């Protein structure tokens, strides 16, 4: 039985993506930033109702609400995306994940439909020499995901067709939608990262463009399936996406399809980009926050892929969340005036 979450208030909520097993110092850091919500990830061996429930209890004891919880074991899985042996078992595992979340009263999870890992090339320096994730299409010969290394030019032995990717998505989503609706859990689908037409022989034809997302939402046909809109991915894609990120927010936001937002910036679009600080990329991130406020976005916004500041990950997190809080305050003031 799904436990309702009336304590998650309406409006834009800035959340911290943190470890599900925080230290006392970790909890204090989140509280000191003035963040009231968290999103969590775990491995498949812990993806149980009992674990989800104890994590919710732990964070709520500290005054923090768990908005979402993901399991790496059912996220970005080649068996599902490519229809490989073991697909049916993975889909059943995903259904258990949804049921466990619903029973624990956690209302959201993120899903990605790629097949060969999130691809990056060597890290590069952004402002002030800060190391940051980068991608150069000319050098993208290897990817990895959850302990598996994928090497090109064909990561799974052959080229796959766009029809195969679409058919496999439809098989997956049609099975999990009834479970998500019954459990009361929303699924936000993350864009392909990077959103190039193909990597390793695998087309990125669904979640690498506006039109692909639009068609996918029609296939899912459920209030429980929407977008985990990674602003950084949309900026990486540039004109390849079909519509810019502000148009995308307006279209899907007005239809209640935005569930979670990854708030990050890049220096320029593909074929070669470097992730950078929120105030240092080619996008004015206030325009993004304002667009979210304009469509009355009702989910969480997190900082993501933060460049390393002062050799301490917490420094960049604090900088990013502080910047986001200021943008949100400005947007709220503008709309309440």
HELIX and SHEET records of a PDB file:
HELIX    1   1 UNK A   24  UNK A   32  1                                   9    
HELIX    2   2 UNK A   44  UNK A   46  5                                   3    
HELIX    3   3 UNK A   49  UNK A   61  1                                  13    
HELIX    4   4 UNK A   72  UNK A   74  5                                   3    
HELIX    5   5 UNK A   78  UNK A   82  1                                   5    
HELIX    6   6 UNK A   87  UNK A  104  1                                  18    
HELIX    7   7 UNK A  127  UNK A  129  5                                   3    
HELIX    8   8 UNK A  137  UNK A  139  5                                   3    
HELIX    9   9 UNK A  162  UNK A  183  1                                  22    
HELIX   10  10 UNK A  210  UNK A  220  1                                  11    
HELIX   11  11 UNK A  231  UNK A  237  1                                   7    
HELIX   12  12 UNK A  238  UNK A  241  5                                   4    
HELIX   13  13 UNK A  245  UNK A  254  1                                  10    
HELIX   14  14 UNK A  285  UNK A  294  1                                  10    
HELIX   15  15 UNK A  313  UNK A  336  1                                  24    
SHEET    1   A 8 UNK A  65  UNK A  71  0                                        
SHEET    2   A 8 UNK A  37  UNK A  42  1                                        
SHEET    3   A 8 UNK A  13  UNK A  17  1                                        
SHEET    4   A 8 UNK A 300  UNK A 303  1                                        
SHEET    5   A 8 UNK A 258  UNK A 263  1                                        
SHEET    6   A 8 UNK A 225  UNK A 230  1                                        
SHEET    7   A 8 UNK A 186  UNK A 190  1                                        
SHEET    8   A 8 UNK A 108  UNK A 111  1                                        
SHEET    1   B 4 UNK A 121  UNK A 125  0                                        
SHEET    2   B 4 UNK A 131  UNK A 136 -1                                        
SHEET    3   B 4 UNK A 272  UNK A 276 -1                                        
SHEET    4   B 4 UNK A 265  UNK A 266 -1                                        
SHEET    1   C 2 UNK A 142  UNK A 145  0                                        
SHEET    2   C 2 UNK A 148  UNK A 151 -1                                        
SHEET    1   D 2 UNK A 198  UNK A 199  0                                        
SHEET    2   D 2 UNK A 202  UNK A 203 -1                                        
END                                                                             
